[in-house]
Amino acid sequence: MLIGREAERQVIEQLIAGARVGAAGVLLITGEPGIGKTTLLDEAAALAGGLQVLRARGTEAERELPFAALLQLLRPVLAGLDRIPGPQRTALASALALGSGPEAASPADRFAVGAATLSLICRYAEDTPLALIIDDAHLLDRPSAEALLFAARRLVADPIVMLIAARVDEPHPFEADLPRLQLEGIGLEAARQVVQHLPSDLVEQLHQTVAGNPLALLELADDPARLHRMPPGVPFPVPAMLAEAFASRANRLSPDARTALLVAALDADLGAVSRVCAELGVDVAALEEGEAAGLIAIRDGEVQWRHPLVRSAIYTSADPAARRTAHRAVALATPDQDRRAWHLSEAVLGADDEVAAGLVLAAEHAAARGAHAVAATAYERAGRLSQGLPDRAVRLVAAGEAAWSAGLAERAEALLDDALILQPPLPVRIRAQEIRGDIEVKCGSPRRARDILVAAAAESTDPVVATGLLADAVAACFRLCDAAGALEVAYDLDSLLPAVDRPGPRIIGMLASGVAKVLAGSGGTDQIRAAIALAPSDELDRDRRRQVWMVLAALFLRETGTGRALLQQAMLERREQVALGTLPGLLFVLARDDATTDRWPDAETSYDEGIRLSRETGQTTELAMNLAGLAWLMSHQGRPECQELAVESLRICAEHEIRLGTVWSLFALGDLELGRGDPAAALPQYERLVDVLAEYGLKDPDLSPAPELVEVYLRLGRSGDAKRVVSEHSALAEAKGQPWSLARAARARGVAGESESDFALALGWHEETLDAFELARTRLAYGAWLRRGRRRVDARTQLRLAVEGFDALGALGWADQAAAELKATGETARRRVPSTADDLTPQERQIAVLLADGNSIREAAARLFLSPKTVEYHLRKVYAKLGIHSRTELSEHLGP
């Protein structure tokens, strides 16, 4: 019977009721030990009539077993595994070690397992509403917890309720951002019901002492004398008191009973406990003493603890030698070699190479299943148990790499630092530095990444390895805006490439070298084109971390055709492979490309998803870049959100030296003011940006606000400054020789000069790019120039097109400026009527576009890491906003 939890019960009843009608609910229930979390979950299960209930409980014994909790939870629904998308089915089968076929043997991506978990439970819930109840979540193995958190964050319109209970102040992934219910102690009247046999004044004293903790009330009620041994007025640490009470109760049992309980604390399976007890010469029947003492219950062939604190108290109060003996006996009795390795590691004193080797195998098995956090722990423990320093270093590097694959950047860095102190062999040292560089690029400082990677490449004796390291160094220089450093790296790459005969690394080296030269204003475009033209490489396809170069380098060309096709193909492949961890960077590149065309809604959608996934995966650099990119896009639309995005990006960029994000954020702030028609407010942002570019030695004209500065200077009457900027910028654009740069430079010359031919030249260059915004800017500038020259008829043609172009993009501030110029010629602009499609959120538009392109609900859900019901939920909102009722109408509405 649930006592004193009426409000909490009502919250859970509402969530369950919502699940019955298709509204998903997620709740994290937290509180101290004994506060009643498990009792509340039991009540939830009783309330969930008509729902299929799936339960799992974390335990210390299985905390390092890959996906143990996830298998426990999902076992009843695994028959439906063949109903989810193939890549997700493969990932989940591998993670849960199901079967022995090729699918089960495939390595699992940690995010793919989360996506598969979401798909499986949502698919099952289509038949019957589902209640997922997870107790002691702070004890779940981390891979299981991450998969469940991934699913929990995406439950919106599914008939599913997920209830998770975890101990307060214990670290676990669920504490991130889930709705939370904090359990406090029960009230005094409820306490009187719990311990009815005690006098009222004693109950009141007990209640005050333990702050209404129900389990503590019951324990102290059995030993009221303990109350008199406590210092008056001093808060009592309830968990410590409970542990002491349980240990005291266990210590009153016979030696055989304590040994049997200790074995049960290591393995709850009654058959295993019986075998180990026999090996130790103990009668397993001694467990009956523990049952009689209220410490355990034996049900369904399993030893069930009254409370996790009981198990912990039994284990920690045992003599260390007795614990090691029990671990060794359990290890010898278990047929699972990975479990054996973990138990043996607790049984040895000092280094032991044989045990360490067993842990390495356990780590490899865990990594193959996508349980990288478990693998990191196994590798680390293997390293600590290794006698030889080289073996220790190798295993600590492997631990660091596994920790980084699990998204645990700080732990990875600490492990790699420990390995490097041991002065490992050169290949191991180089690998450690490569991982450190990748961590710094994504989560730390691009400057540190550059220095680490360049130094490692200088040490390396393998041209292929050195090429990869230097390519990563260019990526760091790109984010750091270190043009000079990038150019030095490019020359190093060029000297290495003749010795690189493998196609994948060779393509990467050529692309990185070309990009570095473009950044420094030293050519590079021909090298990028030559690399893109090379035949596809299977080796490159397998290198998910570095194949981003194929899309990033294509963007530097700003050309139609090849670059855009590569972007679309790469994104499709990653959606199919569910490689969520690689998406934030690729989404940024895709968005940046769309933002320089007429596909602004798609750009906003990609930036928005990139920001969400960057936050979820902890990729600080990609978060800053996506924020800056979205700020730049919104600045052209005159949207005030631009400032908030730019400020957040600038803060992150300042903390982590992500200078490229600083550049784009400043560009956005300047463009916002210029689009509002306020050149005086735009000027300080642009001039600050010019100073930043000069400080960093960046000479790529595509990053320069020179064409905008020319307009600002002229509007403020500073024609001399305008002409100086035009001259400097034109030289850089001519050196780069790309249509986008040349078009902007020609426009700037036209605005500052008296030659109409510059505007004609700019329009010609624009025909070789897809940037509708820049084309409209040139038409506006050209039309204004013609109007000032009293050529009103000619001006109207350009200004009309400018208004249409800006309106089509949603750049309303710029459209207003063009319309005002057109009105000054004597003509009133015909303005575009805003479309209802403009009211769609980025996620709604993303879903609408996928469905309009012919994807099914399930295909769209798989690509977006959502449930089908959530896609249907957003589709209904799309239909309502657009006033349509069918996919055919949707395609027509979103068509070109």
SVG drawing of the C-alpha trace seen along z (x, -y; Angstrom):
<svg xmlns="http://www.w3.org/2000/svg" viewBox="-7 -62 67 90">
<polyline fill="none" stroke="black" stroke-width="0.4" points="0.0,0.0 1.3,-3.4 1.2,-5.8 1.8,-9.6 2.4,-9.9 -1.0,-11.1 0.5,-14.0 3.2,-11.9 0.7,-9.2 -1.4,-11.7 1.5,-12.9 2.1,-9.3 -1.5,-8.6 -1.7,-11.5 1.4,-10.3 -0.1,-6.8 -3.4,-8.3 -1.6,-10.3 0.1,-7.2 -3.2,-5.5 -4.3,-8.2 -1.0,-8.5 0.8,-11.3 4.2,-10.1 5.5,-11.0 8.9,-10.7 9.7,-11.3 12.9,-11.0 12.1,-10.2 15.0,-11.1 15.6,-10.9 17.8,-9.5 18.1,-5.8 15.0,-4.5 12.8,-7.5 10.3,-5.2 11.3,-5.4 10.9,-1.6 7.6,-1.6 6.3,-4.4 7.4,-2.5 5.6,0.6 2.5,-1.5 3.0,-2.9 3.1,0.7 -0.1,1.5 -1.8,-1.6 -0.7,-0.7 -3.6,1.6 -4.0,2.2 -0.3,1.2 2.5,3.6 4.9,3.1 8.7,3.6 10.9,3.3 14.7,3.2 16.8,2.5 20.4,1.5 22.7,3.4 26.3,3.0 27.0,6.6 26.1,5.7 27.3,2.1 30.2,3.1 28.4,5.6 27.6,4.0 23.9,3.3 22.9,5.6 20.1,3.4 18.9,2.7 18.6,6.5 16.8,6.9 14.3,4.2 13.8,5.1 13.9,8.9 10.0,9.3 9.8,7.3 12.9,8.6 10.7,10.8 9.8,7.5 13.4,6.7 12.8,7.5 10.2,4.8 12.7,1.9 15.0,0.5 17.9,2.7 20.8,0.6 19.2,0.1 18.3,3.8 22.0,4.6 23.2,2.1 20.8,3.4 21.5,7.1 25.2,6.4 24.8,4.4 22.7,7.1 24.9,9.9 21.9,11.6 22.7,14.7 26.0,15.4 25.2,14.2 26.9,11.4 24.4,8.8 25.3,9.6 29.0,9.5 28.9,5.9 30.2,3.2 27.5,1.0 27.6,-2.8 26.5,-4.0 24.0,-6.5 22.6,-3.9 21.8,-1.7 19.7,-4.5 17.9,-5.0 17.2,-1.3 15.9,-1.3 13.5,-4.1 12.3,-2.4 11.7,0.9 9.7,-0.4 7.7,-2.7 7.0,0.1 5.9,2.4 3.7,-0.4 1.8,-0.6 0.0,2.6 -0.2,2.0 0.6,-1.2 3.8,-0.7 5.1,-1.5 8.9,-1.4 9.9,-1.3 13.6,-1.6 14.7,-1.4 18.1,-2.2 19.1,-3.9 22.3,-5.3 23.5,-1.7 22.8,-1.0 25.7,-0.2 26.4,-3.5 25.7,-2.2 22.2,-1.1 21.6,-4.4 22.7,-6.4 20.5,-4.4 17.5,-4.9 18.2,-8.6 18.5,-8.9 15.0,-7.4 13.5,-9.3 14.5,-12.7 12.6,-11.8 9.3,-10.5 6.6,-12.9 3.4,-11.5 3.8,-7.8 1.6,-5.7 4.6,-5.2 5.3,-6.3 8.9,-6.0 9.5,-6.2 13.1,-6.3 14.2,-6.2 17.7,-7.2 19.4,-8.0 19.9,-11.7 23.5,-13.0 24.7,-9.9 26.1,-10.7 24.2,-9.2 23.3,-10.3 19.6,-10.8 20.3,-13.8 20.8,-15.9 17.5,-17.4 14.6,-15.1 11.4,-16.2 12.1,-15.4 10.1,-14.5 12.2,-14.9 10.9,-12.7 11.1,-14.2 10.2,-12.5 6.6,-11.6 4.6,-13.7 4.2,-13.1 0.7,-11.6 1.9,-9.2 4.8,-8.3 2.3,-7.3 0.6,-5.0 4.0,-3.4 5.0,-2.7 1.6,-2.3 2.9,-0.2 5.1,-3.0 4.0,-5.7 3.1,-9.0 5.9,-11.0 8.5,-8.5 7.1,-8.5 7.4,-12.3 11.0,-12.1 11.8,-9.4 10.2,-11.4 12.2,-14.5 15.4,-12.5 15.2,-10.8 13.3,-13.7 10.4,-11.3 12.5,-8.7 10.2,-5.6 12.8,-2.9 14.8,-4.6 11.6,-4.9 11.0,-1.2 14.6,-0.3 14.8,-2.7 11.4,-1.5 12.9,2.0 15.7,0.5 14.5,-2.6 17.5,-2.4 19.6,-3.6 17.8,-6.9 19.1,-7.6 22.7,-7.0 22.5,-9.8 23.8,-13.4 20.8,-15.6 20.0,-18.2 22.5,-16.8 21.2,-15.8 21.5,-12.1 23.0,-10.7 20.2,-8.3 22.1,-6.3 25.0,-5.7 22.6,-4.7 20.7,-2.3 24.0,-0.7 25.1,-0.3 21.8,1.2 21.9,3.7 25.5,4.6 24.8,5.0 21.9,7.3 24.1,9.4 26.9,9.6 24.5,11.4 24.2,14.3 26.3,17.4 29.6,17.3 28.1,19.6 25.2,17.3 27.4,14.2 29.5,16.1 26.5,17.1 25.2,13.5 28.6,12.3 28.5,14.6 24.9,13.5 26.1,9.9 28.4,10.9 25.9,13.0 22.2,13.0 21.4,16.2 20.6,18.9 22.1,21.7 25.4,19.8 25.3,19.0 24.8,22.7 27.8,23.8 30.1,21.2 29.0,22.0 29.7,25.7 33.2,24.7 33.7,22.7 32.4,25.5 29.3,23.6 25.7,24.9 23.6,22.6 20.7,23.3 22.4,20.8 20.7,18.1 17.5,18.9 19.0,17.0 19.2,13.9 15.6,14.4 14.6,14.7 16.5,11.5 14.6,9.6 17.7,8.9 16.8,10.9 14.0,12.9 14.5,15.8 12.1,15.8 12.1,17.3 15.6,18.8 17.1,15.4 18.3,13.8 16.5,10.5 17.8,7.9 15.4,5.9 17.2,2.8 20.4,2.1 21.9,0.7 21.6,4.2 23.8,5.7 26.2,2.8 26.4,3.2 27.0,7.0 29.8,6.5 31.6,3.5 31.4,4.9 33.1,8.2 36.8,8.7 38.9,7.8 40.4,11.2 36.9,12.8 35.8,10.5 38.8,11.6 38.1,15.3 34.5,14.9 35.4,13.1 37.8,15.9 35.2,18.6 32.6,16.8 35.1,16.4 35.9,20.1 32.2,21.0 31.0,18.7 31.1,19.9 31.1,16.3 34.7,15.3 34.1,11.6 32.4,11.9 35.3,14.2 37.8,11.5 36.0,8.8 35.8,11.1 39.4,12.1 40.5,8.5 38.9,8.0 40.5,11.2 44.2,10.4 46.7,8.4 49.2,6.5 50.0,6.9 48.8,10.0 49.3,10.3 47.0,13.2 44.1,11.4 45.0,8.2 44.8,10.2 41.3,11.5 40.2,7.9 41.5,6.8 39.3,9.5 36.4,8.2 37.1,4.7 37.3,5.8 34.0,7.5 32.4,4.5 33.7,2.1 32.4,4.4 29.0,4.0 29.2,0.3 29.6,0.3 32.6,-2.0 32.3,-3.2 32.5,0.4 35.4,1.0 37.3,-2.0 37.0,-0.7 38.1,2.8 41.1,1.5 42.1,-0.8 41.9,1.9 43.9,4.2 46.5,1.4 46.8,1.0 47.2,4.8 49.9,5.1 53.4,5.8 55.3,4.3 55.2,0.6 54.7,0.9 51.7,3.2 50.4,0.8 50.8,-2.2 49.1,-0.4 46.1,0.5 45.7,-2.9 45.7,-4.5 43.0,-1.9 41.1,-3.0 41.4,-6.6 40.2,-5.9 37.2,-4.0 36.4,-6.7 36.4,-9.3 34.2,-7.0 31.8,-7.0 31.8,-10.8 33.8,-11.0 36.3,-13.7 37.8,-14.5 38.2,-10.8 39.8,-10.1 42.3,-13.0 43.3,-11.7 43.9,-8.2 45.9,-9.4 48.0,-11.6 48.7,-8.6 49.8,-6.6 52.1,-9.3 53.9,-9.6 55.0,-6.0 56.8,-7.0 55.2,-4.3 56.6,-3.1 56.3,-5.6 53.2,-4.2 51.4,-4.1 52.5,-7.6 51.4,-8.9 48.0,-7.3 47.5,-8.8 48.3,-12.3 45.9,-11.7 43.1,-11.1 44.1,-14.0 44.0,-16.2 40.5,-15.0 39.2,-15.7 40.7,-19.2 39.2,-20.0 35.7,-19.0 35.5,-19.8 38.5,-21.8 40.9,-24.3 41.7,-24.2 45.1,-25.9 46.1,-23.0 44.8,-20.6 46.9,-22.1 50.1,-22.0 49.5,-18.4 48.8,-17.2 51.7,-19.0 54.1,-17.7 52.8,-14.2 53.1,-14.3 56.7,-15.5 57.5,-12.5 55.7,-9.9 57.8,-7.8 54.7,-6.6 53.7,-9.0 50.1,-7.7 49.7,-8.4 51.5,-11.7 49.1,-12.8 46.1,-12.0 47.5,-13.9 48.3,-17.0 44.8,-16.9 43.4,-17.0 45.8,-19.9 44.4,-21.8 40.9,-21.3 42.1,-22.8 43.7,-25.7 40.5,-26.3 38.5,-26.7 41.4,-28.6 41.6,-30.9 45.3,-30.3 46.0,-30.9 49.8,-31.0 49.9,-27.8 47.5,-26.1 49.8,-27.1 52.9,-25.6 50.9,-22.4 49.9,-22.4 53.5,-22.5 54.3,-19.6 51.4,-17.7 52.6,-18.4 56.1,-17.0 54.5,-13.8 52.0,-13.1 54.4,-11.6 55.1,-8.8 51.4,-8.1 50.2,-5.4 46.9,-4.6 44.0,-6.4 42.0,-7.4 44.8,-9.2 46.1,-10.7 42.7,-12.2 42.4,-13.6 45.9,-15.1 45.2,-16.8 41.9,-18.2 43.4,-19.5 46.3,-21.0 44.0,-22.8 41.7,-24.1 44.7,-25.4 46.0,-27.3 42.6,-28.9 42.5,-30.1 45.8,-31.7 45.0,-33.2 47.6,-31.1 45.6,-29.2 44.5,-25.7 41.3,-25.4 43.0,-23.3 44.2,-20.9 40.7,-20.5 39.2,-19.9 41.9,-17.3 41.2,-15.4 37.4,-15.5 37.9,-14.2 39.8,-11.1 37.9,-7.8 35.9,-7.1 37.9,-5.2 36.5,-2.4 39.1,-3.2 37.9,-6.8 34.3,-5.7 35.3,-3.7 37.0,-6.7 33.9,-8.5 35.9,-11.0 37.9,-12.3 35.6,-11.9 34.0,-15.2 36.9,-16.7 35.0,-15.6 32.2,-17.9 34.1,-20.7 36.6,-21.1 33.8,-21.1 32.2,-24.0 35.4,-26.1 34.9,-26.0 31.4,-27.5 30.6,-26.0 27.5,-24.3 27.5,-20.6 30.1,-18.4 30.2,-20.0 26.5,-19.9 26.1,-16.4 28.8,-15.2 27.1,-17.0 23.7,-15.4 25.3,-11.9 27.3,-12.1 24.3,-13.2 22.2,-10.3 24.9,-7.8 25.1,-9.0 21.4,-8.9 21.3,-5.3 24.3,-4.4 22.8,-6.1 26.2,-7.6 24.7,-10.3 28.0,-11.3 29.3,-12.5 26.2,-14.5 26.8,-17.9 29.8,-18.8 28.2,-17.6 25.0,-19.4 26.9,-22.6 28.6,-22.1 25.3,-21.3 23.6,-24.3 26.4,-26.6 26.1,-25.4 22.3,-25.8 22.6,-29.3 24.6,-30.4 21.9,-29.3 18.1,-29.9 17.5,-27.0 17.4,-29.1 14.6,-27.1 16.7,-23.9 19.7,-25.7 17.8,-26.7 16.6,-23.2 20.1,-21.8 21.6,-24.4 18.8,-23.8 19.4,-20.0 23.1,-20.5 22.7,-22.7 20.5,-20.1 22.8,-17.2 25.9,-19.2 24.4,-19.9 23.4,-16.2 26.8,-14.8 28.8,-17.4 30.6,-18.7 31.4,-22.2 33.1,-23.3 30.3,-22.2 27.8,-23.8 29.6,-27.2 29.9,-26.8 26.2,-25.9 25.2,-28.8 27.3,-31.2 26.0,-29.9 22.4,-30.2 23.1,-33.7 24.5,-34.7 21.5,-33.3 19.0,-35.0 20.9,-38.3 20.0,-38.4 16.4,-37.8 16.5,-40.6 15.4,-38.3 16.3,-39.5 17.1,-35.9 20.4,-36.5 21.8,-38.5 21.1,-35.8 22.7,-33.1 25.7,-35.2 26.3,-36.1 26.2,-32.5 28.5,-31.5 30.9,-34.4 31.0,-33.2 31.9,-29.6 34.3,-30.8 36.1,-33.0 36.4,-30.2 37.7,-27.6 39.5,-29.8 37.1,-28.9 38.0,-31.9 36.1,-31.0 32.9,-31.0 33.9,-34.5 34.3,-35.7 30.9,-34.5 29.2,-35.8 30.7,-39.2 29.7,-39.1 26.2,-38.2 25.9,-41.2 27.1,-43.6 24.8,-42.2 21.9,-42.4 22.4,-46.2 23.1,-46.8 19.9,-44.9 18.0,-47.2 19.3,-50.2 21.6,-51.3 25.2,-51.6 26.5,-53.4 25.5,-50.5 27.0,-48.0 30.3,-49.8 31.9,-48.8 31.0,-45.1 32.6,-45.1 35.7,-47.0 36.1,-44.6 35.8,-41.7 38.5,-43.3 40.8,-43.6 40.2,-40.0 41.0,-38.8 44.2,-40.8 45.2,-39.5 44.7,-35.9 46.4,-36.5 43.2,-35.3 43.2,-36.4 40.4,-34.4 38.1,-37.0 35.0,-35.0 35.5,-35.7 36.0,-39.5 33.2,-42.0 34.9,-44.4 31.9,-44.7 29.6,-45.5 32.2,-48.0 32.3,-49.8 28.5,-50.4 28.8,-51.5 31.6,-53.9 29.9,-55.5 26.6,-55.9 28.6,-57.6 30.5,-59.9 33.9,-58.2 34.6,-57.6 38.3,-57.5 38.0,-54.5 35.6,-52.9 38.0,-53.1 40.9,-51.8 38.9,-48.7 37.8,-48.1 41.4,-48.1 42.6,-45.7 39.7,-43.3 39.7,-43.2 43.3,-41.9 42.4,-39.1 39.4,-38.1 41.4,-38.1 44.0,-35.9 41.4,-33.4 39.7,-33.5 36.4,-32.0 33.0,-33.2 31.5,-34.1 34.5,-36.2 34.8,-37.8 31.1,-38.8 31.2,-40.4 34.4,-42.3 33.0,-43.5 29.9,-44.8 32.0,-46.7 33.9,-48.3 30.7,-49.3 29.3,-50.8 32.4,-52.8 33.1,-53.8 31.5,-55.2 31.8,-52.2 28.6,-50.3 30.7,-47.5 31.6,-46.4 27.9,-45.7 27.6,-43.8 30.7,-41.8 29.3,-41.0 26.0,-39.7 28.0,-37.5 29.9,-36.0 26.7,-35.4 25.4,-33.2 28.1,-30.7 27.0,-30.5 23.8,-29.7 23.8,-32.5 20.4,-34.2 21.0,-36.6 24.3,-38.0 22.6,-38.3 19.8,-40.3 22.3,-42.5 24.1,-43.2 20.8,-44.0 19.9,-46.4 23.2,-48.1 23.1,-48.3 19.5,-49.6 20.4,-52.3 23.4,-53.3 21.2,-53.6 18.6,-55.6 21.2,-58.1 22.3,-58.4 18.7,-59.4 18.3,-56.2 15.0,-55.4 13.6,-53.0 16.8,-50.9 16.9,-51.0 13.4,-49.6 14.3,-46.4 17.1,-45.6 15.2,-46.8 12.1,-44.8 14.2,-41.7 16.0,-42.6 12.6,-43.0 11.5,-39.6 14.7,-37.9 14.8,-39.3 11.1,-38.5 11.5,-34.9 14.3,-34.4 12.5,-36.0 15.1,-38.8 12.4,-41.4 14.6,-44.2 16.6,-44.1 13.3,-43.7 12.0,-46.9 15.2,-48.8 14.9,-47.6 11.2,-48.5 12.0,-52.0 14.6,-52.5 12.0,-51.3 9.4,-53.7 12.0,-56.5 11.9,-55.7 8.2,-56.2 7.1,-52.5 5.5,-50.7 6.8,-47.1 4.6,-44.1 5.4,-42.3 5.2,-38.6 2.4,-37.4 4.0,-35.5 3.4,-31.8 2.0,-29.6 5.1,-27.5 7.0,-30.3 5.3,-29.5 6.7,-25.9 9.3,-25.3 12.7,-23.9 11.7,-20.4 8.3,-20.6 9.8,-21.7 12.5,-18.9 9.7,-16.3 7.6,-17.9 10.4,-18.0 11.3,-14.3 7.7,-13.2 7.1,-15.4 10.2,-13.8 8.5,-10.4 9.8,-9.0 7.5,-7.0 6.7,-7.9 9.0,-5.2 11.8,-6.2 11.5,-9.8 11.5,-8.7 14.6,-6.6 16.5,-9.4 15.6,-12.0 16.1,-9.7 12.4,-10.1 9.5,-7.8 6.9,-7.3 4.2,-8.7 6.3,-11.8 6.6,-12.3 2.9,-11.9 2.3,-14.4 4.4,-17.0 2.9,-16.1 -0.6,-16.9 0.7,-20.3 2.2,-20.9 -1.2,-20.0 -3.0,-22.4 -0.6,-25.3 -0.6,-24.8 -4.4,-24.1 -3.8,-20.9 -4.9,-17.3 -2.7,-15.0 0.9,-14.2 0.2,-15.3 -0.8,-18.8 2.2,-18.8 4.5,-18.1 2.8,-20.9 3.1,-23.3 6.8,-22.7 7.6,-22.3 10.1,-24.5"/>
</svg>
